Amino acid sequence: MATEHPRTQVMTQHRFGGPEVLQLEARPRPTPGDDEILLRVRATGVTPEDWLARSGTAPLYGDPPFTLGQDVSGVVEAVGREVTHFRPGDEVFGRIDGGGYAEHVTAPATHFAAKPALLDHTHAAAAPTATLTAWQALIDIARVGPGTRVLIHAAAGGVGHTAVQLAKAEGAYVVATAHPDEHDFLRDLGADELVDVTTTDFAATVRDIDVALDLIGGDHGPRTLNTLRPKGLLLAAVPGDLGLSPEEAEARGMRCAVVTPEPSGERLTKIAALLASNRIRLHVEAALPFTEAAKAHELGEAGRARGRIVLTIPS
């Protein structure tokens, strides 16, 4: 009698639409390629890219069917023959190219880093996209340091609250825009100056900014140029409408760069050291069971989640 191939549970979708299109299915358990690991997922992060892809607003994976999920944390179950730096039983976290809403995933080993021992899987799954976006923007591109004046929009969100801490770890002065309910939270993370988005026009009041990180898009980009010093840098890290082009920024004497986070175990290893030392603290607004992915999307799309939303998967 033939042995049945092991199965795994996947939260997938067969059409664009609201959170209700997400559905649980059983699939054959994947097998890692030569340079890949098979990960038993313990938690997966929910990001804005997920609900934009689900709805078709930003079709990041083409047409359905597809499985969402880029941020994962879990335990290595098997490794490909070319993988030498991980072995079964290792706890790792990373950003993958989709498919993370599943009990098991395969992805290149180079996408992962060892999970800090004191960080649970829920918080580790909240980290990859948020920290990689902030790192690529502030470290790799802007090279912020002592004395750099940094403006961060949507500072209490998943990427924003990470960027505040990373900028402060590098010695920068941080101006953060947020709803007043988030100001105490952001002060605790190190923000030097808070702008109340409900009563204050940041574009008319904030000045002398060296580096601005836009996590909102639309008209925030063009308006943020008003806050920059000559030759100041606008970093656009939004999956949708950027609001302007690099050429438009240059025409006004500024610079603009688009930030697209990439999987990188090498960067995550450096970030893991900051997480382990508590120099970056990840806030998880909600940790919901894997089966409640639709509820997680509803919460995220409401637009007031502080930090990250995570789906947990029992071991």
N, C-alpha and C positions, 0 to 999 in steps of 0.2 A: 504494500500500500504506500502510495506517495505521501511524503511528509508535507503537511500544510505549511506554506510560507508564513513566518510570523507577521502579525498585523499590528498596525498602530493607528491611533485616532488623530484625525486632522480636522481643523476648522477651516472649511473652504467656502467658496461661493461660485455659482454658475451664471450669475448675471450681475450687472451693476445695480446699485440701489441703496436703500437705507440699511440700518443695522440688521434688519430682519433677513437679509439675503445670506447672512453667515449661517452655515449649517455644519453639523458634525458628521463626519464620514469615517469609515474604516478603510484603510489602504494597506497594501503590502509595506512592510517595514523596509526602508531604503538600505542599500549596501554602500559603504564608503568606497570612493575611487582611490587610486594609488596615493594621491596627495591629500586625502580628506579624512575627517573623523566622523564617526557616527555618534551623535550626542543624544543622550536621554534628557530631554528638556524638562527642567524643573520650574522654570518661570520664563515668560516672554513679555517684553515691553510692548505697550500700545502707544504709537506715535501719530502725530498729525498726518504723516505720509500714509498711514494705514487707512484712515477714514477717507482721505482724498482719493486713494486708489480704489477703495471699495465702492465709492459712489460714482467713479468715472470722471471726477473733476480733474484729477491728475492721473491718467492711465499709465502708471509706472510699470505695469506688467503686461501691457497689451490687453486683449480681450479676455474675459473669463472663459473657462474656469482657471482660478489660481488660488493660492493660499498666501495670506498676508503674514507679516511678522518678520522684522529685521533684527531685533534685539533679543538675545537668548542667553540663558545661563543654565548649566546643567552638568551632567556627569558623562565623561567619555565612556562609551560602551565598546567601541572597536576603532581601530585605526588602519589606514591604508598602508601598503608595504613601504612607501617612501616617507612615512611620517616617523620621525625619530624623537621629537621633543615632547610628545604626549603619549600616554599609555592608558589602557582601560582603568577606570577608577579615578582619574584626575578630574577635579572640578574646575571648569573653565567658563568664560563668558566671552561674547563677541557679537559683532554685527555681521549678518549674512545677507545674501541677495534675495530675501523673501523666503517664505515657507516656514517661518518660525512658530506659527499657530499650530503646533503639532506636538505629539508626544516624542517623536524622534525626527531628527533632521540630519542631513549630511551636508558638509561644507568644507572648503579648503582649511587645512589646519592653520594656515597663516592668518586666518580671520580671527583667531582666538588668542586669549591670554589666560594665564592661570588666575583663578578667582582668589582675591585676598581671603585668607582664612577667616578673618573676623567679619567679613561681609556675607550676609545670607544671600540665597539665590534671588529672592525678590528684589533686593536692592541692586544686586549685580545686573539683573535683567533691565533695570531702569537706567543703567549707565551708558551702554555703548554709543547710541546715536547722539545723546545729549553731550557726552564728554568729547567724543570725536569731533562733533561740529564745533564746539567751543575751542578745542585744541587746534584744529586746522585753521580756524578763523584768527584766533588771538595769538597763537604761538607760531604756526607755520607761515601764515601770510602777514599778519600785522607786526609780529615780534614785539608785543607790548612789554614794557618794563617799568622800572621806577620813574615816576613823573609823567607817564603816559595818561592822558585824560580819556577815559573810555565811556561811551554812552551805550547802554544796553536797553533795547525795547523789549516789552513783555518779559521783564526781568524775573518774575516769579514763576514762569513756566518751566517746562522740562529742560530746554537748552539754556534759557535765561538764568535760572538760579545756579546752574553749573558754571556758566560764563562769568557771573559775578565773582564766584569763589576763585576761579582760575585766574582772572585778572588781578584779584587781590593777592593771590599767591605769588604773582610776578611783580608785585609792588606798584600796580597801577592805581590811579584815582578813579573810582567808579561812580557814574551818575546813572541811576536806574529809573525807568518809567514803569509805573504800575498803579493798580487800583489802591486806594488808601488802606484797604483791609490787609494788603500785603506788605505794607511798609515796615512793620515791626519784624516780620519774617526776614525781609531783605537786609535790614540793619544788622540782625543777628548773623547774617552771612557775610557781612563786611561792607555793604554798600555805603559809600561816603555821602551821597546826596540823593534824595528821592524826589521824583516829580509825580504829582498827583494827576493822573490822566483824566480824572473827572472834572477838574477845575482849572487846569493849567494847559496852555498851548506850549508844548515843549519847543516847537520851532521858533517861537517868539521870545523864549526866556533862556534857553540853554545855549551857551556859546563856548568857543575855544576848545572844541572837542578834537582830539587827534584821530581817534578811531571810534566808529559807531557800528554797532552790530544790530542790524534790522532783522527781527524775527516775526514781523507782521506782514510786510509787503504793501502793495497798493500805493496809496499816496504817502505812506510813511517814508518811503525812499527819497523822493524829491524834497519833501519837507525837512528831512534829516540833513540834507546838504546845507541848510541854513545854519546848522549848529557847528559845522566843521570849520577848522582853521584852513587857510589856503594850503592846498596839497593834502588836506585831510583825507582819510580813507573810510569809505562806506563799505561795509561787509554785508552782503545780502544773503541770508540763509533761510530762504522760504521756498517751499516746493511749488508755489503758485505764482501769482503776478508779482514781479519784482518792482514794478512801478516806474522803472527807468532803465536805461542801458548804460554800460560803462562809458560810451561815447558822450552821452548827455552829461554825465558827471564831469568828464574831462573838459567839456565846453565851459563849465562853470569854475574851472580851476581846481577840481577835486579828483579823487581817484575812487574807483568802484571795483569790487571783486565779488564774484559769485562763489559762495561756499557750498560745496556738495560733499557731504561726509562719505568717506570711503572705508570699507572694511580694512582694518589694520591691527593685527595682533601686536606688532612692534609698538605702535602708539599706545595701545591699550595696556601694554606692560608698563610703560612710563606712567600712565594714568593710574594704574593699579597701586603704584607706590604712593600717590597722593591720596587715594581712597583709603589705603591701609593706615596712613598717618593721620587720617581725619582732616586733612587740609581741604578736601572736597567731601561734603556730606550730601548724599542724595535723598531728596524728600520724595516719598511715595504717597501720593494723595489717596490712592485706593488700590488694594490688592484683591482681585476678584477671582473666583474659580474659573478655570479654562472654559467651562461650559457657559459662562456668562459673558462671552465676548461681545455680544450685541449690547448688553448693558454698559460694558466698558466703553464702547464707541459712543453711546448716547451721552455718557458722562464727559468724555473728551470733547465732543462736538458742542457741548454747552458752553465751552470756552472759558470756564473759571477754575479749571483744575490747577492746583498748585503742584509744581514738580511733575512727577510721572504717574501713569496708571499702568498696572502690571497684572497679567493673568498668571495664576499659579496652577501647576499641574502636579497632582500627588505622585509620590515616588512609587 
